[in-house]
Amino acid sequence: MSRVYNFSAGPSMLPEAVLKKAAEEMLDYKGSGMSVMEMSHRGKVYVSIIEKAESQLRKLMNIPDNYSVLFLQGGASTQFAMVPMNLMAPNKKADLINTGNWSKKALSEAKMYGEVKVIASSEDKNFTYIPENYTISSDADYVHITSNNTLEGTRFVEYPDTGNVPLVADMSSDIMSVEIDVKKFGLIYAGAQKNLGPAGVTVVIIRNDLIGKHIEKTPTMLRYETHTKEKSLYNTPPTYSVYIAGLVFDWIDEMGGVKAIEAINIEKAKILYDFLEESKMFINPVVKKDRSLMNVPFTAPTDELNEKFIAESEKAGLCTLRGHRLIGGMRASIYNAMPIEGVKKLVEFMKKFEMENK
């Protein structure tokens, strides 16, 4: 069977060049006689892999020297607890902007460790927009946002100005999709399985002055200090996932860096949104200025038509378009690795489907 266009929200498709490179090196990584999966994480060969991955990430995102880069396990869901454990010690207070399902999960975890104030929310309109009016609490230990909302299809086009209060962002679904100024953030975290690589590794970028301030009795494995001191090698890291992420970083570099990737992402999203605006059948519920470049939800007029669309698109090689169970309808996730051709094929299919089901 030929490869399909995979619109999954995660784990998502990977660049074909990365998969081919990994296949070439599967049995013998650069003359070592071993697969990366078999290597000791303490050995020189693997250490060079993880060090190169960090170096490439720093270059591509222009990460300043006063920030640490960590490759951890547990997904963004573990970061929902690690962030308050490590940043909430001074005042045991945090602000949060609630923009969807993942924000609510971060809120729920943070409440276990201190007082969390929801300073703005878009829940009143089913999370179809990004709230703009809010006041940052001067005594908050940090402000938390979800930069891109995977289920709801919204994103922060501009990030909050939090002054001296550290801004923390869950960037799991849009990291490296657009250029950002890392200096605006105290901490960025992202599960890799959408834009960075396969499931299994989570990237954390943290400003060094925020390290070592964990609350009392934070488990050793859940302290950023532990992993910073050991350069992500305190225990066995997700070695193969880090290796693949490193190949993805190389691919982004070869594509022209994040700036070039951003231009492609804007073009892909425009193709799909332009069609949705013209369509007489499909509707995207998101406020136009807040539309995600990565996740595009849409629905047909009836559940019956939604189900028919999902079934027929699968047969056409346009896979994993079913919307999240909490939202329904359809969702096209068009992460970095999705080529423009895939989005064009989707739009062609949608036009055909609409014509045949008037």
Helices and strands as residue ranges (DSSP letters): E 5-6, H 16-24, G 36-38, H 44-61, E 67-72, H 75-87, E 93-98, H 101-110, E 115-121, G 123-125, E 143-146, E 148-149, E 154-155, E 167-170, G 182-184, E 187-191, E 202-207, G 208-210, G 220-222, H 224-229, H 239-255, H 257-278, G 288-290, E 295-298, H 303-315, E 318-319, E 330-333, H 340-356
